[in-house]
């Protein structure tokens, strides 16, 4: 699971939809794990997720998806806010660099802006 936490307009289709899918996976982990803090520890340590930004990030991704005319039909659960806690920091600059190096489509989007 990974939250890129960069401008969604800089994500290619694959990375945009992938991050959206992974947010829903993260929600499932929080809801169904007997000890989500322990289960997610490695993601926090590797600066891959920011739980306190989960809902806001989902809204950003959905906005970009709708802008691109993708059909979004998976809202987050209403009770999510009482299940999450404030933890995690994502290294956005590292992620921009990583996307630029690993994905030619993301690189093209970054070069346009």
N, C-alpha and C positions, 0 to 999 in steps of 0.2 A: 504494500500500500504506500502511496506517495501523493503528497500534495505539492504540486509544482509551485504554487503561490506567486506565479508571474502573471502579467497581464494576459488574460485568456485570448486576446486578439493575437498574441504571439505564438499560440499553440496551433500546430497543424491539426487536421481532423482526428488523426489517430491519438495524439496526445491529449487533445481536448476531451474526447469521448472516453479515453482511458482514465483520465483523472476523475471524471464524473463517475465512472463505474467504480473506481477505487474508493471514492467517498462513500458510496453506498455499501461497499464491502466493510469499510471502517465502521459505519453505523451498525451493521450486522454484528461485527466483533464486539462493539460496546454493549449492544443489547443482549447478546447471547453467551458471552464469555463469563465464566464463574469469577474470574479475576482479571478484568480488562486492563487494569494498570500494569499488572505483571505481563500479560500477553502483549501489550503494546510498548513495553519498555525499550526494546531495541529500535523501534521506529522513532521514539523520542531521542534516544541517544545518538542516532544517526541523522537527526534533524530532517526527518521526512514528513512529520505531521504536526499540525497545530490544532488541537481540539477546540480551543476557544474560538477559532475562525471557521469551523466546519460549516455552519449554516450560512454565514456570509459568503464563503467561498463557493458553496453550492449555488447560491443566487447569482454570483458573478459568472459561473460556468453556464448556467441556464440562460442568462441574458445573452451571452455570446452564441450559444447554441441556437437560440431563437433568431438572433440576428442573421445567422447563416441559414436560416429556414430548416433547421433540424427539428424533428418532432419529439419534444420532451414530454414524457408522461410518468415521471417517477419523482414525486415530491418527497421531501424528507418527512419522517414521522413527526407528528405534532408534539409528542412528549420528549423529543430529543434533548431540548435544552436542560431538562432536569437530570439527564443521564450523563452529560459531559462535564468535564472539569477543566480548569484553566491550566493547560500544560502544553509544552512543545513550542519550538521555534524552528522555522524552516529557513535555510540559507538560500534566499532568492537569487542572489548574485551568482552563486555556484550553480544553481539550477538553470539560469539563463545560459551560462557558459556550457553546461552539460548538454542542454537541448541544441545549442548551436553546433556542438561537435558531433552529436550522435544522429541528428535528423536534418537532412537537407531542406525539407519543407519548413521546419521551424526556423532554420537559418535564413531562408528567403523572407519569411515574415518579419524577422528581426531586422533584416537589412532594409526593408521597406519603411520601417518606422524611424 
